Amino acid sequence: MPDNIHTKYLLGEADIPKSWYNIVADMPNPPAPPLHPATKQPVSPGDLAPLFPQALIAQEVSGERQIEIPDPIRQIYTQWRPSPLYRARRLEKVLDTPARIYYKYEGVSPVGSHKLNTAVAQAFYNKEEGVKKLSTETGAGQWGSALALAGSYFNLDVEVFMVKISYQQKPYRKNLMQTYGATVHASPTDLTDAGRSILASDPDSAGSLGLAISEAVEVAGKSGGSIKYALGSVLNHVLLHQTVIGQEAMLQMQQADDYPDVVIGCVGGGSNMAGLAFPFIGATLRGGPKTRFLAVEPSSCPTLTRGLYAYDYGDVVGATPLMRMHTLGHDFMPPSIHAGGLRYHGMSPLISQLYNEGHIEARAYPQNPVFAAAVTFARAEGIVPAPETGHAVRAAIDEALAAREAGEERVILFNLSGHGNFDMAAYDAYFAGRLQDHEHPEQEIAAAQSRLPVVK
Ligand SMILES: *Cc1c(COP(=O)(O)O)cnc(C)c1O
C-alpha cells in the first residue's frame, strides 16, 4: 500500500462503550458548585427540576467514575457508532512532517456532528419522565438539528430559538430542523419576556446564544413541567455523554499501536473537546502518560485565553444558575462578521477548572488562518471540516509543523467534530476574501468584569 493512503481504524458494535466516563471522579479538586441566580447559594437538585429531568440532574452532580449507558441509547448509537478513527497520511505528506496525525471523525452521524451523542441521551431521559416537549437554543444550527432528530426518534416536540443572524445566514440548517419536525424561531422573538425586552431596546438585534438560552429557559420554566429545556454543551452531563468519543479513540489508538502526545479539540462550550480528551486526561491524572491537551478557540471569542475565571450567568438575562467558568460576560454580543459557531460567552465549568489548574492548554486563532487550514485538510483528506472544527485542524497542522521544525516525532490526535457541508456560505466568504480577522477588544473584557454578578 502506498504510504500516502490514509488508514482507517474501525471497531465493532460490541465496542461501543457501555458506560460514560465521568472525569469528576479523577479531578484533583471537586468542581465549584453552581449557584442559585437569586440567593447566590449552591443550587439544590430541586432548583433544577423545572428545567431538567431527574436522571440528567443526577448525572450533572454525580461523582461516579462510570455511568451506565441505557440499552435504548446504545441501540441508537449503533446507527453511526463506533465512529472511524483515521490516520491522516495524505495530510502528513503534504506537510512533510515526521508527526503522525490521527483524527476521530464525528461527522458520520446523520446530523453531521458529535451533538447527536448527547441529544439522543437527553431525549431518552426526558421521554422516560413523561416530558412532552423540549425547548432549546441553537447558534449555527448543529445542536438544533441534533435535538430535532432525537426528538423525532422519541416522539417529543422540539422548539428551537435560533440566533437571528444564523437564521438569516444559514437557512439550510433551519430547513434541516424543520425536516426533522422541529419548530424554529429567529431569536430574539416577541414570544418571551427576555426576547421582548431586548427588542424594545434594540429592534435590529442580531441575537446571541446567551439570549436564545434566556428565551428557551423561559419557555420551559413557565410550562409547569410539560416542557423541559435541553442544552447542547457546557453542562457536566452533556460533556459526560460525549465521552463515548474518547473511549472509542483509546481502543482505536491501541489498534494503531500508538498513543497521542497531544490531544486537540475546538471549544465552543467544550463538549467535543471533552468528549475526546476526558478519557485521556483521566488516564494522565491517574498517573498515566504525560499527554498534552489543547483547546482551540476563535480570537473573536477568546473565552479561555482572555476571558475572566469567575461566577457568571449562562444566559443574557440572568435566569440560569451561576457557574464558575471562563467568561467574556453574559451580555457578550459576538461580531456578526464571524463565520463559525464557537461564539458562546462562557465555557464548560469542568474545562475551565482543568484549564485553570494547568491540565489543559488553550490557543486562539483568527478565522482566515482557520479556513486556510480547513482547505488544506479538505484537499488532502476529502472531508470538509465545519468552520468550528477548522480551529482544531489549524492547531493540529501547527503542531505537525512544529514537530517538523524540531525534527521530532509527535503523535497528534484531534476531534473532527463535524463536517462543513452546510457551511459553504462561510467557505464562499473565505474564498471571496470577505472574512475579517477580529480580535476581541481589551476594553470589552474590562467592561464585562464590571458587570459580573456579585458573589460573596
Ligand atoms: C457545536 C459544535 C462545536 C462547538 O461546541 P462544543 O460543545 O465546544 O463541542 C464544534 N464543532 C461542531 C461541529 C459543532 O457542531
The ligand as an ORCA input file, in Angstrom:
! r2SCAN-3c Opt
* xyz 0 1
  C     -21.389     22.773     18.319
  C     -20.155     22.394     17.626
  C     -18.887     22.724     18.149
  C     -18.709     23.534     19.389
  O     -19.318     23.061     20.548
  P     -18.569     22.224     21.665
  O     -19.600     21.996     22.700
  O     -17.413     23.049     22.161
  O     -18.129     20.969     21.024
  C     -17.768     22.296     17.475
  N     -17.860     21.598     16.328
  C     -19.046     21.280     15.789
  C     -19.088     20.528     14.511
  C     -20.225     21.654     16.414
  O     -21.403     21.304     15.903
*
